Amino acid sequence: MNEKLKVKRKAKRHPEHEARHKAASKQPVIIMPPKDEPAPGSAASVPVAKPAASATQTEPLRAVAPAQEQEAEPVKKVNTNEVVGQVKSIRGLAVQIAMTGSRPPLRELLTMPDAPEVNLEIQSYEGSSTAVCINLANSPQVRRGSKVVRTGKTITVPVTEGALGRMYNSLGQPIDNKPADPNLPRRGIYKTPVASQEFKAFKPELLETGIKVIDFFAPFVKGRKIGIVGGAGVGKTVLTMELMNNVASDKTSLSVFAGVGERIREGHELYETLRDNNLLGRAAMFFGQMNETPALRSLVAISAATFAEYFRDEEKRNILFFVDNIYRFVQALTELSTVVGRIPSEGGYQPTLFSDLRRLQDRLSSNENGSITSVQAIYIPADDLSDPAVQEIQQQLDSVIVLSRVVAEAGIRPAV
């Protein structure tokens, strides 16, 4: 039965297809040479002199992503006396520089020969000869026509045990009226640690805060991200300072505080509280308060995260990371986005809101070396929990504590 079916199928083949099949089977098999070796006797095998490169021939331009979305390139040893360009235009903090010398990588700091305190951070390139920089401290010495030189450096912060007990700004400079230690090693804030390929399931461990309403109703878990949400005047900063004071007494962990866009008075009070309780030796504080430029306010959380990463990975320590206020971090980046001319999103914030937050939150993570437990205060503009920035921040946290204005007006603190 099967043989008959085979015969019938063979008989049904189209005559034209049968002829093509027979013709193809009679053709000789040609072995082609490899792609790198041209066939002998062909035109490609004859050596031909290459034409000389034209003087006007240039490489095609590549669009360079903004510095917030691109990793910093390693900065090699450069000639710091070489003038690489001059200021072309100034618009707020954004400074356009016409490059005439070597092209520095993104994130490198440029300065001026006659004003070395000026810091211009390269954000992006427009074409091949114009660099868009940010005047970090809004230095008034920057003028049109000013010459700029390379520093060969990016923003760095001091690390190791000798850096504990101090107050720093976004650039890693001490602001506690004590001299800086030039012997301390420094670490670039854009150099992220290599991601580990190992995964270990850790047993959840509770972090005792000493505040009963939190330990009972909303206990903290080590290595997680906790948000303290509330409007103005409901006690976010007071609760954050109390948590840091209580938890900093643990001798096995370190505390890192990032003051982002808040009041100088609050940071001064925190410093005095830790000093009076002899807790400064196990803590470090970074401040970019509301009197600073949006560039410095947006960098202070990243600088503090770099400090915490060092002690987690190199010293194998558990870190308690406090941020007051993470909404001010978003606000500073929104102002900076407007300065460089980006079109805002529908909610009025920067178009890179998600990636800006994600880039910071990913660095506040735990690994096999140690844990980073993050407590972040979140300001709610006009007590509107549906604000796009507040919603985005909450989505990237593990747990949230909402402080109620009604409870706060009744005199109950914390107003959980």
C-alpha positions in Angstrom: 0.0 0.0 0.0 2.8 2.4 0.9 4.7 1.6 -2.4 1.6 2.5 -4.4 1.3 5.9 -2.5 4.9 6.6 -3.3 4.4 5.9 -7.0 1.3 8.1 -7.1 3.1 11.0 -5.4 6.0 10.7 -7.8 3.7 10.7 -10.8 2.0 13.8 -9.6 5.2 15.9 -9.7 5.0 18.7 -12.2 7.0 18.1 -15.4 8.7 21.5 -15.3 9.9 20.8 -11.7 11.2 17.4 -12.7 13.2 18.9 -15.5 14.8 21.6 -13.2 15.6 18.9 -10.6 17.5 16.8 -13.2 19.4 19.8 -14.6 20.5 20.8 -11.1 21.8 17.4 -10.3 24.0 17.3 -13.4 25.8 20.6 -12.7 29.3 20.3 -11.3 30.0 21.2 -7.6 32.1 24.4 -7.3 34.1 24.8 -4.1 34.2 28.6 -3.2 37.3 30.0 -1.5 36.9 31.6 2.0 35.7 35.1 2.2 39.1 36.5 3.2 40.9 34.8 0.2 39.8 35.9 -3.3 39.6 33.3 -6.0 42.8 32.8 -8.0 42.9 34.7 -11.2 40.0 37.0 -10.2 40.2 40.8 -10.2 40.1 40.8 -6.5 43.3 38.7 -6.2 45.3 41.3 -8.1 46.9 43.8 -5.7 45.7 47.3 -6.3 47.2 50.4 -4.7 44.7 52.1 -2.3 43.9 55.7 -3.0 45.4 58.3 -0.7 43.0 59.6 1.9 41.6 63.0 1.0 42.4 65.9 3.2 38.7 66.9 3.3 37.5 63.4 4.2 36.1 63.2 7.7 34.4 60.5 9.8 30.7 60.6 10.2 29.4 62.3 13.3 27.9 60.3 16.1 25.1 61.5 18.3 26.3 61.5 21.9 23.8 60.8 24.7 23.5 63.2 27.6 25.9 62.6 30.4 23.1 61.5 32.7 22.5 58.5 30.4 26.0 57.5 29.6 28.8 55.9 31.7 31.8 58.0 32.4 34.9 57.1 30.4 38.2 56.5 32.2 40.2 59.7 32.2 43.9 59.2 31.3 46.8 61.3 32.2 46.5 64.6 30.3 48.4 67.8 29.9 46.6 70.2 32.3 48.2 73.2 30.8 46.8 72.5 27.3 44.1 75.0 26.3 41.3 72.9 24.7 38.8 75.6 23.9 37.1 78.8 24.8 33.7 79.8 26.1 31.3 80.3 23.2 28.0 81.1 24.9 26.5 81.1 28.4 22.8 80.3 29.3 22.3 80.0 33.0 24.4 77.0 34.2 24.8 75.7 30.6 28.1 76.7 29.0 28.9 76.0 25.4 32.6 75.6 24.7 34.2 75.7 21.2 36.8 73.0 21.3 40.1 73.7 19.6 42.3 71.0 21.2 41.9 67.4 22.3 38.4 66.2 22.9 37.9 65.2 26.6 35.5 62.4 27.6 32.1 63.0 29.1 32.0 63.8 32.8 35.5 65.3 32.9 35.9 68.6 34.7 37.3 71.6 32.8 38.6 74.7 34.5 40.2 78.0 33.7 43.9 78.9 33.9 43.2 82.1 35.8 40.4 80.6 38.0 41.2 77.0 39.0 38.2 77.0 41.4 35.9 76.9 38.4 34.4 73.5 37.6 32.8 72.9 34.2 31.5 69.3 33.8 31.1 68.1 30.2 27.5 66.9 29.7 27.4 66.2 25.9 28.8 67.2 22.5 27.0 69.0 19.8 28.7 68.0 16.6 32.5 67.5 16.7 33.6 70.9 18.0 31.1 72.1 20.6 31.0 70.8 24.2 28.0 71.5 26.4 29.1 71.9 30.0 27.5 72.6 33.4 28.9 75.4 35.6 28.5 73.4 38.8 28.9 76.2 41.3 27.6 79.0 38.9 31.0 80.6 39.2 30.9 84.3 38.0 34.4 84.1 36.6 33.1 82.3 33.5 32.7 84.7 30.6 32.5 84.6 26.8 35.9 84.1 25.3 37.4 82.6 28.5 40.0 79.9 27.8 39.5 76.5 29.4 41.9 73.7 30.2 41.6 70.1 31.1 41.9 68.7 34.6 42.0 65.0 33.7 39.6 64.3 36.6 36.0 63.6 37.3 34.2 64.3 40.6 35.6 62.2 43.4 34.9 61.7 47.1 37.3 60.6 49.9 36.9 57.1 51.2 38.4 54.7 53.9 38.0 55.0 57.6 39.7 58.4 57.8 36.8 60.0 55.8 34.3 59.1 58.6 33.0 61.7 60.9 33.1 64.5 58.4 30.7 66.7 56.4 31.2 67.0 52.6 29.6 68.8 49.7 28.7 67.2 46.3 32.3 67.5 45.1 33.8 65.7 48.1 35.1 68.8 49.7 34.9 69.1 53.6 32.5 71.8 54.8 32.9 71.3 58.6 35.6 74.0 59.0 38.3 71.3 59.4 41.2 70.9 57.0 41.0 68.3 54.3 43.3 65.3 54.4 45.2 65.1 51.1 46.4 61.6 51.8 43.0 60.0 51.7 42.3 58.0 48.6 39.4 59.2 46.4 36.8 57.4 44.3 35.0 58.6 41.2 31.3 59.0 41.7 30.4 57.7 38.2 32.5 54.5 38.5 29.8 51.9 39.4 31.0 48.6 40.8 30.9 45.5 38.7 27.6 43.7 39.0 27.9 40.3 40.8 26.7 37.2 38.9 26.0 35.4 42.1 22.6 35.2 43.8 22.1 34.1 47.3 18.8 34.1 49.2 19.2 35.8 52.5 16.9 35.3 55.4 15.0 38.6 56.1 16.4 40.3 59.1 14.4 43.1 60.9 16.1 46.4 61.8 15.0 47.6 65.2 14.6 51.4 65.1 13.5 52.0 68.8 10.3 53.7 67.6 7.4 51.5 68.7 4.8 52.5 66.1 7.3 51.7 63.3 8.7 48.5 64.8 5.2 47.2 65.5 3.2 48.3 62.5 5.8 48.9 59.7 9.0 47.1 60.7 12.1 47.8 58.6 14.0 45.0 56.8 17.7 45.1 56.4 18.8 45.7 52.8 15.5 47.2 51.7 14.4 50.7 50.6 11.9 52.5 52.9 10.1 55.7 52.0 8.7 58.2 54.5 6.0 60.1 52.6 4.4 63.3 53.8 3.7 67.0 53.1 5.3 70.0 54.5 5.5 70.2 58.3 4.3 66.6 59.2 7.7 65.5 60.7 9.6 63.7 57.9 13.0 65.3 58.7 12.5 64.9 62.5 11.6 61.2 62.1 14.6 60.7 59.8 17.0 62.3 62.3 15.6 60.3 65.1 16.0 57.1 63.2 19.6 57.9 62.3 20.3 58.8 66.0 18.8 55.5 67.2 20.3 53.2 64.6 23.7 54.8 64.5 24.4 53.4 67.9 24.8 50.0 66.3 28.6 49.4 66.3 28.5 46.9 63.4 27.1 49.3 60.8 27.8 52.7 59.3 25.5 55.6 58.7 25.6 57.8 55.6 23.4 60.8 55.3 22.6 62.7 52.1 21.0 66.1 52.6 19.4 66.9 49.2 17.9 70.4 48.8 16.8 70.8 52.4 17.5 73.5 55.0 21.0 74.2 56.4 19.6 74.5 59.9 18.4 70.8 59.9 21.8 69.6 58.7 23.5 71.6 61.4 21.2 70.2 64.1 21.9 66.6 62.9 25.7 67.2 63.0 25.5 68.6 66.6 23.3 65.7 67.7 25.6 63.0 66.4 28.6 64.9 67.8 27.1 65.2 71.3 26.2 61.5 71.3 29.7 60.5 70.1 28.3 58.9 67.0 30.2 60.9 64.4 33.0 58.3 64.1 30.5 55.8 62.5 28.8 58.3 60.2 29.5 60.6 57.2 27.3 63.4 55.9 27.0 64.9 52.4 25.1 68.1 51.9 23.8 69.9 48.8 21.2 72.2 50.4 18.6 74.5 48.9 21.0 77.4 48.6 23.1 75.4 46.1 22.8 75.2 42.4 20.6 72.4 40.9 23.7 70.8 39.6 25.2 70.3 43.0 21.9 69.3 44.5 21.5 66.6 41.9 25.0 65.2 42.5 25.0 65.0 46.3 23.0 61.7 46.5 25.3 60.1 43.9 28.4 61.2 45.9 26.9 59.7 49.1 26.0 56.5 47.3 29.6 56.2 46.0 30.8 56.5 49.6 28.4 53.8 50.8 29.4 51.5 48.0 33.0 51.6 49.0 32.4 50.5 52.6 29.9 47.8 51.4 32.3 46.3 48.8 35.8 47.0 50.2 35.2 47.0 54.0 32.4 44.5 54.0 30.2 46.7 56.2 26.4 47.1 56.5 25.3 50.6 55.6 22.3 52.7 56.7 21.7 55.2 54.0 19.4 58.2 54.8 18.2 60.7 52.2 16.4 63.9 53.0 14.8 64.6 50.6 14.6 62.4 47.5 11.9 64.6 46.0 14.4 67.5 46.0 16.7 65.2 44.0 14.0 64.9 41.3 13.3 68.6 41.5 17.0 69.5 41.0 17.2 67.3 37.9 14.1 68.9 36.5 15.7 72.3 36.8 18.9 71.1 35.2 16.9 69.5 32.4 15.3 72.8 31.7 18.7 74.6 31.7 20.1 72.3 29.0 16.9 72.7 26.8 15.1 69.4 27.1 11.4 69.3 26.6 9.6 68.3 29.8 7.3 65.4 30.2 3.5 65.8 30.5 3.7 66.2 34.3 6.2 69.0 34.1 9.2 66.9 35.2 12.3 65.9 33.1 11.7 63.3 30.4 14.3 61.0 32.0 12.5 60.9 35.4 12.4 57.0 35.5 16.0 56.4 34.5 17.4 59.2 36.8 15.7 57.6 39.8 16.5 54.1 38.7 20.2 54.9 38.3 20.4 56.0 41.9 18.2 53.3 43.4 20.2 50.6 41.7 23.3 51.7 43.5 21.6 51.5 46.9 21.5 47.7 46.8 22.8 44.8 48.7 25.2 42.0 47.6 27.3 39.2 49.1 29.7 41.8 50.6 27.2 43.7 52.7 23.8 45.5 52.7 22.6 49.0 52.2 19.4 49.8 54.0 18.0 53.0 52.6 15.5 55.3 54.4 14.3 58.1 52.1 12.1 61.1 53.0 9.7 62.0 50.2 8.1 65.4 50.1 4.5 65.6 48.7 3.8 68.9 46.8 0.4 70.3 47.9 -0.3 67.0 49.8 -1.0 65.4 46.4 -0.1 61.7 46.5 -0.9 61.4 42.8 2.0 63.7 41.8 4.0 61.9 38.9 7.3 62.2 40.8 5.9 60.9 44.0 4.3 58.0 42.2 7.5 57.2 40.4 9.6 57.3 43.6 7.1 55.0 45.5 7.2 52.4 42.7 11.0 52.0 43.2 10.8 51.5 47.0 10.1 48.3 48.9 7.9 49.8 51.6 6.3 53.2 52.3 5.3 55.0 55.5 2.7 57.8 55.0 2.7 60.6 57.6 -0.8 62.1 57.9 -1.4 65.8 58.4 -4.5 65.1 60.4 -2.6 63.0 62.9 0.2 65.6 63.0 -2.3 68.4 63.8 -3.6 66.3 66.7 -0.1 66.5 68.2 0.8 62.9 67.7 4.4 62.3 66.6 5.4 60.4 64.5 2.2 61.0 62.5 2.0 57.5 61.1 
